[in-house]
Amino acid sequence: MYEQDSLSALDAITEAQRIAFAPMLFQTALCLRNAGVLSYLDRQGKHGATLAD
């Protein structure tokens, strides 16, 4: 039976937003991968890339 909330209201909202935005974050990562952006950044190593690159 339900007796007590295991999360505060703020924690519950945070978890709900995480679930709601996960598909958009996944699609963003997929687009970056398909466009070659992630592999380019990986090749840049620890120095990363600038906006001019």
mmJSON file of the N, C-alpha and C atoms, coordinates in Angstrom:
{"data_MODEL":{"atom_site":{
"group_PDB":["ATOM","ATOM","ATOM","ATOM","ATOM","ATOM","ATOM","ATOM","ATOM","ATOM","ATOM","ATOM","ATOM","ATOM","ATOM","ATOM","ATOM","ATOM","ATOM","ATOM","ATOM","ATOM","ATOM","ATOM","ATOM","ATOM","ATOM","ATOM","ATOM","ATOM","ATOM","ATOM","ATOM","ATOM","ATOM","ATOM","ATOM","ATOM","ATOM","ATOM","ATOM","ATOM","ATOM","ATOM","ATOM","ATOM","ATOM","ATOM","ATOM","ATOM","ATOM","ATOM","ATOM","ATOM","ATOM","ATOM","ATOM","ATOM","ATOM","ATOM","ATOM","ATOM","ATOM","ATOM","ATOM","ATOM","ATOM","ATOM","ATOM","ATOM","ATOM","ATOM","ATOM","ATOM","ATOM","ATOM","ATOM","ATOM","ATOM","ATOM","ATOM","ATOM","ATOM","ATOM","ATOM","ATOM","ATOM","ATOM","ATOM","ATOM","ATOM","ATOM","ATOM","ATOM","ATOM","ATOM","ATOM","ATOM","ATOM","ATOM","ATOM","ATOM","ATOM","ATOM","ATOM","ATOM","ATOM","ATOM","ATOM","ATOM","ATOM","ATOM","ATOM","ATOM","ATOM","ATOM","ATOM","ATOM","ATOM","ATOM","ATOM","ATOM","ATOM","ATOM","ATOM","ATOM","ATOM","ATOM","ATOM","ATOM","ATOM","ATOM","ATOM","ATOM","ATOM","ATOM","ATOM","ATOM","ATOM","ATOM","ATOM","ATOM","ATOM","ATOM","ATOM","ATOM","ATOM","ATOM","ATOM","ATOM","ATOM","ATOM","ATOM","ATOM","ATOM","ATOM","ATOM","ATOM","ATOM"],
"id":[1,2,3,4,5,6,7,8,9,10,11,12,13,14,15,16,17,18,19,20,21,22,23,24,25,26,27,28,29,30,31,32,33,34,35,36,37,38,39,40,41,42,43,44,45,46,47,48,49,50,51,52,53,54,55,56,57,58,59,60,61,62,63,64,65,66,67,68,69,70,71,72,73,74,75,76,77,78,79,80,81,82,83,84,85,86,87,88,89,90,91,92,93,94,95,96,97,98,99,100,101,102,103,104,105,106,107,108,109,110,111,112,113,114,115,116,117,118,119,120,121,122,123,124,125,126,127,128,129,130,131,132,133,134,135,136,137,138,139,140,141,142,143,144,145,146,147,148,149,150,151,152,153,154,155,156,157,158,159],
"type_symbol":["N","C","C","N","C","C","N","C","C","N","C","C","N","C","C","N","C","C","N","C","C","N","C","C","N","C","C","N","C","C","N","C","C","N","C","C","N","C","C","N","C","C","N","C","C","N","C","C","N","C","C","N","C","C","N","C","C","N","C","C","N","C","C","N","C","C","N","C","C","N","C","C","N","C","C","N","C","C","N","C","C","N","C","C","N","C","C","N","C","C","N","C","C","N","C","C","N","C","C","N","C","C","N","C","C","N","C","C","N","C","C","N","C","C","N","C","C","N","C","C","N","C","C","N","C","C","N","C","C","N","C","C","N","C","C","N","C","C","N","C","C","N","C","C","N","C","C","N","C","C","N","C","C","N","C","C","N","C","C"],
"label_atom_id":["N","CA","C","N","CA","C","N","CA","C","N","CA","C","N","CA","C","N","CA","C","N","CA","C","N","CA","C","N","CA","C","N","CA","C","N","CA","C","N","CA","C","N","CA","C","N","CA","C","N","CA","C","N","CA","C","N","CA","C","N","CA","C","N","CA","C","N","CA","C","N","CA","C","N","CA","C","N","CA","C","N","CA","C","N","CA","C","N","CA","C","N","CA","C","N","CA","C","N","CA","C","N","CA","C","N","CA","C","N","CA","C","N","CA","C","N","CA","C","N","CA","C","N","CA","C","N","CA","C","N","CA","C","N","CA","C","N","CA","C","N","CA","C","N","CA","C","N","CA","C","N","CA","C","N","CA","C","N","CA","C","N","CA","C","N","CA","C","N","CA","C","N","CA","C","N","CA","C","N","CA","C","N","CA","C"],
"label_alt_id":[null,null,null,null,null,null,null,null,null,null,null,null,null,null,null,null,null,null,null,null,null,null,null,null,null,null,null,null,null,null,null,null,null,null,null,null,null,null,null,null,null,null,null,null,null,null,null,null,null,null,null,null,null,null,null,null,null,null,null,null,null,null,null,null,null,null,null,null,null,null,null,null,null,null,null,null,null,null,null,null,null,null,null,null,null,null,null,null,null,null,null,null,null,null,null,null,null,null,null,null,null,null,null,null,null,null,null,null,null,null,null,null,null,null,null,null,null,null,null,null,null,null,null,null,null,null,null,null,null,null,null,null,null,null,null,null,null,null,null,null,null,null,null,null,null,null,null,null,null,null,null,null,null,null,null,null,null,null,null],
"label_comp_id":["MET","MET","MET","TYR","TYR","TYR","GLU","GLU","GLU","GLN","GLN","GLN","ASP","ASP","ASP","SER","SER","SER","LEU","LEU","LEU","SER","SER","SER","ALA","ALA","ALA","LEU","LEU","LEU","ASP","ASP","ASP","ALA","ALA","ALA","ILE","ILE","ILE","THR","THR","THR","GLU","GLU","GLU","ALA","ALA","ALA","GLN","GLN","GLN","ARG","ARG","ARG","ILE","ILE","ILE","ALA","ALA","ALA","PHE","PHE","PHE","ALA","ALA","ALA","PRO","PRO","PRO","MET","MET","MET","LEU","LEU","LEU","PHE","PHE","PHE","GLN","GLN","GLN","THR","THR","THR","ALA","ALA","ALA","LEU","LEU","LEU","CYS","CYS","CYS","LEU","LEU","LEU","ARG","ARG","ARG","ASN","ASN","ASN","ALA","ALA","ALA","GLY","GLY","GLY","VAL","VAL","VAL","LEU","LEU","LEU","SER","SER","SER","TYR","TYR","TYR","LEU","LEU","LEU","ASP","ASP","ASP","ARG","ARG","ARG","GLN","GLN","GLN","GLY","GLY","GLY","LYS","LYS","LYS","HIS","HIS","HIS","GLY","GLY","GLY","ALA","ALA","ALA","THR","THR","THR","LEU","LEU","LEU","ALA","ALA","ALA","ASP","ASP","ASP"],
"label_asym_id":["A","A","A","A","A","A","A","A","A","A","A","A","A","A","A","A","A","A","A","A","A","A","A","A","A","A","A","A","A","A","A","A","A","A","A","A","A","A","A","A","A","A","A","A","A","A","A","A","A","A","A","A","A","A","A","A","A","A","A","A","A","A","A","A","A","A","A","A","A","A","A","A","A","A","A","A","A","A","A","A","A","A","A","A","A","A","A","A","A","A","A","A","A","A","A","A","A","A","A","A","A","A","A","A","A","A","A","A","A","A","A","A","A","A","A","A","A","A","A","A","A","A","A","A","A","A","A","A","A","A","A","A","A","A","A","A","A","A","A","A","A","A","A","A","A","A","A","A","A","A","A","A","A","A","A","A","A","A","A"],
"label_entity_id":["1","1","1","1","1","1","1","1","1","1","1","1","1","1","1","1","1","1","1","1","1","1","1","1","1","1","1","1","1","1","1","1","1","1","1","1","1","1","1","1","1","1","1","1","1","1","1","1","1","1","1","1","1","1","1","1","1","1","1","1","1","1","1","1","1","1","1","1","1","1","1","1","1","1","1","1","1","1","1","1","1","1","1","1","1","1","1","1","1","1","1","1","1","1","1","1","1","1","1","1","1","1","1","1","1","1","1","1","1","1","1","1","1","1","1","1","1","1","1","1","1","1","1","1","1","1","1","1","1","1","1","1","1","1","1","1","1","1","1","1","1","1","1","1","1","1","1","1","1","1","1","1","1","1","1","1","1","1","1"],
"label_seq_id":[1,1,1,2,2,2,3,3,3,4,4,4,5,5,5,6,6,6,7,7,7,8,8,8,9,9,9,10,10,10,11,11,11,12,12,12,13,13,13,14,14,14,15,15,15,16,16,16,17,17,17,18,18,18,19,19,19,20,20,20,21,21,21,22,22,22,23,23,23,24,24,24,25,25,25,26,26,26,27,27,27,28,28,28,29,29,29,30,30,30,31,31,31,32,32,32,33,33,33,34,34,34,35,35,35,36,36,36,37,37,37,38,38,38,39,39,39,40,40,40,41,41,41,42,42,42,43,43,43,44,44,44,45,45,45,46,46,46,47,47,47,48,48,48,49,49,49,50,50,50,51,51,51,52,52,52,53,53,53],
"pdbx_PDB_ins_code":[null,null,null,null,null,null,null,null,null,null,null,null,null,null,null,null,null,null,null,null,null,null,null,null,null,null,null,null,null,null,null,null,null,null,null,null,null,null,null,null,null,null,null,null,null,null,null,null,null,null,null,null,null,null,null,null,null,null,null,null,null,null,null,null,null,null,null,null,null,null,null,null,null,null,null,null,null,null,null,null,null,null,null,null,null,null,null,null,null,null,null,null,null,null,null,null,null,null,null,null,null,null,null,null,null,null,null,null,null,null,null,null,null,null,null,null,null,null,null,null,null,null,null,null,null,null,null,null,null,null,null,null,null,null,null,null,null,null,null,null,null,null,null,null,null,null,null,null,null,null,null,null,null,null,null,null,null,null,null],
"Cartn_x":[0.826,0.0,0.872,0.294,0.963,0.85,1.998,1.978,2.643,3.749,4.512,5.258,5.428,6.209,7.682,8.341,9.78,10.589,9.932,10.601,9.884,10.647,10.013,9.337,8.516,7.832,8.84,9.886,10.91,11.638,11.965,12.622,11.704,10.421,9.463,9.351,9.325,9.272,10.536,11.681,12.954,12.966,12.505,12.459,11.47,10.336,9.35,9.921,10.658,11.281,12.356,13.088,14.116,13.481,12.369,11.66,11.1,10.551,9.925,10.942,12.129,13.112,14.076,14.074,15.002,14.908,13.718,13.661,14.289,14.128,14.723,16.241,16.75,18.2,18.763,18.035,18.47,18.518,17.476,17.44,18.546,18.847,19.938,21.265,21.513,22.759,22.839,21.73,21.692,22.02,21.457,21.74,23.203,23.754,25.174,26.059,25.696,26.468,26.371,25.153,24.952,25.606,25.715,26.345,27.866,28.394,29.839,30.425,29.575,30.065,30.739,30.152,30.729,32.08,32.212,33.503,34.55,34.142,35.072,35.579,34.67,35.075,35.951,35.676,36.502,37.919,38.058,39.392,40.165,39.474,40.147,40.811,40.441,41.062,40.681,41.602,41.33,41.224,41.805,41.781,40.422,39.636,38.311,38.375,37.308,37.217,36.674,36.997,36.475,35.271,34.558,33.419,33.868,35.073,35.582,35.829,36.129,36.368,35.072],
"Cartn_y":[-1.182,0.0,1.248,2.279,3.578,4.225,4.595,5.222,6.591,6.73,7.968,8.218,9.5,9.866,9.599,9.003,8.774,9.96,10.862,12.04,13.307,14.37,15.668,16.118,17.145,17.653,18.131,18.808,19.29,18.134,17.091,15.922,15.213,15.146,14.504,15.279,16.604,17.429,17.243,17.202,17.0,15.669,14.621,13.304,13.286,13.955,14.022,14.755,15.828,16.561,15.721,14.965,14.083,13.078,12.51,11.549,12.244,13.44,14.155,14.602,15.018,15.563,14.515,13.321,12.285,12.017,11.907,11.665,12.789,14.034,15.16,15.139,14.808,14.71,13.582,12.472,11.356,11.765,12.433,12.859,13.862,14.739,15.695,14.974,14.012,13.245,12.472,11.933,11.192,12.104,13.3,14.265,14.684,14.927,15.291,14.157,12.924,11.774,11.648,11.738,11.567,12.677,13.866,14.993,14.968,14.046,13.934,14.861,15.574,16.529,15.803,14.728,14.01,13.397,12.822,12.244,13.331,14.492,15.614,16.063,16.226,16.643,15.592,14.333,13.257,13.326,13.642,13.75,14.949,15.967,17.156,16.893,15.837,15.47,16.407,16.533,17.321,18.809,19.273,20.7,21.144,20.221,20.562,21.373,22.066,22.86,24.242,25.198,26.551,26.743,27.817,28.107,28.334,28.853,29.104,27.798,26.722,25.425,24.918],
"Cartn_z":[0.0,0.0,0.0,-0.517,-0.546,0.825,1.393,2.709,2.732,1.995,2.107,0.802,0.461,-0.716,-0.451,-1.427,-1.276,-1.8,-2.542,-3.096,-2.65,-2.552,-2.301,-3.594,-3.505,-4.695,-5.731,-5.287,-6.213,-6.889,-6.128,-6.714,-7.703,-7.403,-8.312,-9.618,-9.538,-10.75,-11.574,-10.906,-11.6,-12.339,-11.696,-12.337,-13.499,-13.352,-14.437,-15.641,-15.404,-16.51,-17.185,-16.405,-16.982,-17.935,-17.523,-18.373,-19.616,-19.442,-20.556,-21.601,-21.171,-22.104,-22.661,-22.131,-22.585,-24.09,-24.684,-26.133,-26.952,-26.508,-27.245,-27.14,-25.967,-25.802,-26.661,-26.729,-27.562,-29.03,-29.516,-30.913,-31.22,-30.273,-30.453,-30.596,-29.715,-29.789,-31.103,-31.55,-32.809,-33.99,-34.007,-35.079,-35.07,-33.887,-33.79,-34.296,-33.972,-34.45,-35.966,-36.498,-37.936,-38.748,-38.175,-38.868,-38.741,-37.952,-37.796,-36.74,-36.03,-35.03,-33.872,-33.405,-32.271,-32.612,-33.801,-34.177,-34.37,-34.888,-35.033,-33.667,-32.724,-31.383,-30.716,-30.983,-30.431,-30.978,-32.256,-32.864,-32.326,-31.835,-31.311,-29.965,-29.304,-28.034,-26.9,-25.952,-24.746,-25.029,-26.122,-26.435,-26.965,-27.482,-27.986,-29.267,-29.568,-30.79,-30.445,-31.291,-31.111,-32.026,-31.845,-32.716,-34.151,-34.335,-35.683,-36.439,-35.715,-36.36,-36.947],
"occupancy":[1.0,1.0,1.0,1.0,1.0,1.0,1.0,1.0,1.0,1.0,1.0,1.0,1.0,1.0,1.0,1.0,1.0,1.0,1.0,1.0,1.0,1.0,1.0,1.0,1.0,1.0,1.0,1.0,1.0,1.0,1.0,1.0,1.0,1.0,1.0,1.0,1.0,1.0,1.0,1.0,1.0,1.0,1.0,1.0,1.0,1.0,1.0,1.0,1.0,1.0,1.0,1.0,1.0,1.0,1.0,1.0,1.0,1.0,1.0,1.0,1.0,1.0,1.0,1.0,1.0,1.0,1.0,1.0,1.0,1.0,1.0,1.0,1.0,1.0,1.0,1.0,1.0,1.0,1.0,1.0,1.0,1.0,1.0,1.0,1.0,1.0,1.0,1.0,1.0,1.0,1.0,1.0,1.0,1.0,1.0,1.0,1.0,1.0,1.0,1.0,1.0,1.0,1.0,1.0,1.0,1.0,1.0,1.0,1.0,1.0,1.0,1.0,1.0,1.0,1.0,1.0,1.0,1.0,1.0,1.0,1.0,1.0,1.0,1.0,1.0,1.0,1.0,1.0,1.0,1.0,1.0,1.0,1.0,1.0,1.0,1.0,1.0,1.0,1.0,1.0,1.0,1.0,1.0,1.0,1.0,1.0,1.0,1.0,1.0,1.0,1.0,1.0,1.0,1.0,1.0,1.0,1.0,1.0,1.0],
"B_iso_or_equiv":[0.0,0.0,0.0,0.0,0.0,0.0,0.0,0.0,0.0,0.0,0.0,0.0,0.0,0.0,0.0,0.0,0.0,0.0,0.0,0.0,0.0,0.0,0.0,0.0,0.0,0.0,0.0,0.0,0.0,0.0,0.0,0.0,0.0,0.0,0.0,0.0,0.0,0.0,0.0,0.0,0.0,0.0,0.0,0.0,0.0,0.0,0.0,0.0,0.0,0.0,0.0,0.0,0.0,0.0,0.0,0.0,0.0,0.0,0.0,0.0,0.0,0.0,0.0,0.0,0.0,0.0,0.0,0.0,0.0,0.0,0.0,0.0,0.0,0.0,0.0,0.0,0.0,0.0,0.0,0.0,0.0,0.0,0.0,0.0,0.0,0.0,0.0,0.0,0.0,0.0,0.0,0.0,0.0,0.0,0.0,0.0,0.0,0.0,0.0,0.0,0.0,0.0,0.0,0.0,0.0,0.0,0.0,0.0,0.0,0.0,0.0,0.0,0.0,0.0,0.0,0.0,0.0,0.0,0.0,0.0,0.0,0.0,0.0,0.0,0.0,0.0,0.0,0.0,0.0,0.0,0.0,0.0,0.0,0.0,0.0,0.0,0.0,0.0,0.0,0.0,0.0,0.0,0.0,0.0,0.0,0.0,0.0,0.0,0.0,0.0,0.0,0.0,0.0,0.0,0.0,0.0,0.0,0.0,0.0],
"pdbx_formal_charge":[null,null,null,null,null,null,null,null,null,null,null,null,null,null,null,null,null,null,null,null,null,null,null,null,null,null,null,null,null,null,null,null,null,null,null,null,null,null,null,null,null,null,null,null,null,null,null,null,null,null,null,null,null,null,null,null,null,null,null,null,null,null,null,null,null,null,null,null,null,null,null,null,null,null,null,null,null,null,null,null,null,null,null,null,null,null,null,null,null,null,null,null,null,null,null,null,null,null,null,null,null,null,null,null,null,null,null,null,null,null,null,null,null,null,null,null,null,null,null,null,null,null,null,null,null,null,null,null,null,null,null,null,null,null,null,null,null,null,null,null,null,null,null,null,null,null,null,null,null,null,null,null,null,null,null,null,null,null,null],
"auth_seq_id":[1,1,1,2,2,2,3,3,3,4,4,4,5,5,5,6,6,6,7,7,7,8,8,8,9,9,9,10,10,10,11,11,11,12,12,12,13,13,13,14,14,14,15,15,15,16,16,16,17,17,17,18,18,18,19,19,19,20,20,20,21,21,21,22,22,22,23,23,23,24,24,24,25,25,25,26,26,26,27,27,27,28,28,28,29,29,29,30,30,30,31,31,31,32,32,32,33,33,33,34,34,34,35,35,35,36,36,36,37,37,37,38,38,38,39,39,39,40,40,40,41,41,41,42,42,42,43,43,43,44,44,44,45,45,45,46,46,46,47,47,47,48,48,48,49,49,49,50,50,50,51,51,51,52,52,52,53,53,53],
"auth_comp_id":["MET","MET","MET","TYR","TYR","TYR","GLU","GLU","GLU","GLN","GLN","GLN","ASP","ASP","ASP","SER","SER","SER","LEU","LEU","LEU","SER","SER","SER","ALA","ALA","ALA","LEU","LEU","LEU","ASP","ASP","ASP","ALA","ALA","ALA","ILE","ILE","ILE","THR","THR","THR","GLU","GLU","GLU","ALA","ALA","ALA","GLN","GLN","GLN","ARG","ARG","ARG","ILE","ILE","ILE","ALA","ALA","ALA","PHE","PHE","PHE","ALA","ALA","ALA","PRO","PRO","PRO","MET","MET","MET","LEU","LEU","LEU","PHE","PHE","PHE","GLN","GLN","GLN","THR","THR","THR","ALA","ALA","ALA","LEU","LEU","LEU","CYS","CYS","CYS","LEU","LEU","LEU","ARG","ARG","ARG","ASN","ASN","ASN","ALA","ALA","ALA","GLY","GLY","GLY","VAL","VAL","VAL","LEU","LEU","LEU","SER","SER","SER","TYR","TYR","TYR","LEU","LEU","LEU","ASP","ASP","ASP","ARG","ARG","ARG","GLN","GLN","GLN","GLY","GLY","GLY","LYS","LYS","LYS","HIS","HIS","HIS","GLY","GLY","GLY","ALA","ALA","ALA","THR","THR","THR","LEU","LEU","LEU","ALA","ALA","ALA","ASP","ASP","ASP"],
"auth_asym_id":["A","A","A","A","A","A","A","A","A","A","A","A","A","A","A","A","A","A","A","A","A","A","A","A","A","A","A","A","A","A","A","A","A","A","A","A","A","A","A","A","A","A","A","A","A","A","A","A","A","A","A","A","A","A","A","A","A","A","A","A","A","A","A","A","A","A","A","A","A","A","A","A","A","A","A","A","A","A","A","A","A","A","A","A","A","A","A","A","A","A","A","A","A","A","A","A","A","A","A","A","A","A","A","A","A","A","A","A","A","A","A","A","A","A","A","A","A","A","A","A","A","A","A","A","A","A","A","A","A","A","A","A","A","A","A","A","A","A","A","A","A","A","A","A","A","A","A","A","A","A","A","A","A","A","A","A","A","A","A"],
"auth_atom_id":["N","CA","C","N","CA","C","N","CA","C","N","CA","C","N","CA","C","N","CA","C","N","CA","C","N","CA","C","N","CA","C","N","CA","C","N","CA","C","N","CA","C","N","CA","C","N","CA","C","N","CA","C","N","CA","C","N","CA","C","N","CA","C","N","CA","C","N","CA","C","N","CA","C","N","CA","C","N","CA","C","N","CA","C","N","CA","C","N","CA","C","N","CA","C","N","CA","C","N","CA","C","N","CA","C","N","CA","C","N","CA","C","N","CA","C","N","CA","C","N","CA","C","N","CA","C","N","CA","C","N","CA","C","N","CA","C","N","CA","C","N","CA","C","N","CA","C","N","CA","C","N","CA","C","N","CA","C","N","CA","C","N","CA","C","N","CA","C","N","CA","C","N","CA","C","N","CA","C","N","CA","C","N","CA","C"],
"pdbx_PDB_model_num":[1,1,1,1,1,1,1,1,1,1,1,1,1,1,1,1,1,1,1,1,1,1,1,1,1,1,1,1,1,1,1,1,1,1,1,1,1,1,1,1,1,1,1,1,1,1,1,1,1,1,1,1,1,1,1,1,1,1,1,1,1,1,1,1,1,1,1,1,1,1,1,1,1,1,1,1,1,1,1,1,1,1,1,1,1,1,1,1,1,1,1,1,1,1,1,1,1,1,1,1,1,1,1,1,1,1,1,1,1,1,1,1,1,1,1,1,1,1,1,1,1,1,1,1,1,1,1,1,1,1,1,1,1,1,1,1,1,1,1,1,1,1,1,1,1,1,1,1,1,1,1,1,1,1,1,1,1,1,1]
}}}
